[in-house]
């Protein structure tokens, strides 16, 4: 499976200890939810993120794989 972009919504605010682990994701607070958005390399990374959120007692609201047209585009490599 190729890397894909995801949107993950959880109830409330994500603790600072987890935020430091989520450097590669965009985090925005849209009260009463926190939204994570970004690319994950494979399905095991998605499951790992969900497990970590669950382990912290956060309530998962939604996990959504974004369609290709909504995924951030990577700029072309100038070395090519």
C-alpha positions in Angstrom: 0.0 0.0 0.0 1.3 3.4 -0.9 1.5 6.3 1.5 -1.8 8.1 1.8 -3.2 11.1 3.6 -5.6 10.7 6.5 -7.7 12.9 8.7 -8.2 11.6 12.3 -10.6 13.3 14.7 -10.6 12.8 18.5 -12.8 14.2 21.2 -11.1 16.8 23.4 -7.4 17.9 23.4 -4.5 15.6 22.8 -2.0 15.5 25.6 1.4 17.2 25.1 3.2 13.9 25.5 1.5 12.5 22.3 1.8 15.8 20.4 5.6 15.5 20.5 5.3 12.1 18.8 3.1 13.5 16.0 5.6 15.8 14.5 4.8 14.6 10.9 1.0 15.4 11.3 -0.7 18.7 11.3 -2.7 19.2 14.5 -5.6 21.6 14.8 -8.0 22.1 17.6 -11.6 22.6 16.5 -13.5 22.6 19.8 -14.6 20.2 21.0 -12.4 18.1 18.8 -8.7 17.8 17.8 -8.0 17.0 14.1 -4.9 15.3 12.9 -4.1 15.5 9.3 -1.2 14.1 7.3 0.4 11.2 5.5 1.0 7.8 7.0 3.3 5.3 5.3 1.1 2.2 5.6 -1.9 0.6 7.3 0.2 -0.5 10.3 1.0 3.2 11.0 -2.7 4.0 11.0 -3.5 1.1 13.4 -0.5 2.2 15.6 -1.8 5.8 15.8 -5.3 4.6 16.7 -3.9 2.2 19.3 -1.9 5.0 20.9 -4.9 7.4 21.0 -7.0 4.6 22.6 -4.2 3.8 25.1 -4.4 7.4 26.3 -8.1 7.2 26.8 -9.0 9.5 24.0 -12.3 9.0 22.2 -11.9 8.4 18.5 -14.5 10.1 16.4 -13.4 9.5 12.9 -10.6 8.1 10.7 -10.8 9.0 7.1 -8.5 8.3 4.2 -8.5 11.3 2.0 -9.2 10.9 -1.7 -6.1 11.6 -4.0 -7.4 15.0 -5.0 -7.5 16.1 -1.3 -4.0 14.8 -0.6 -1.2 17.3 -0.3 0.9 17.3 -3.4 4.7 16.8 -3.1 6.6 19.4 -5.1 8.7 17.8 -7.9 12.3 16.9 -7.0 14.5 19.5 -8.6 17.3 17.0 -8.9 15.4 15.1 -11.5 
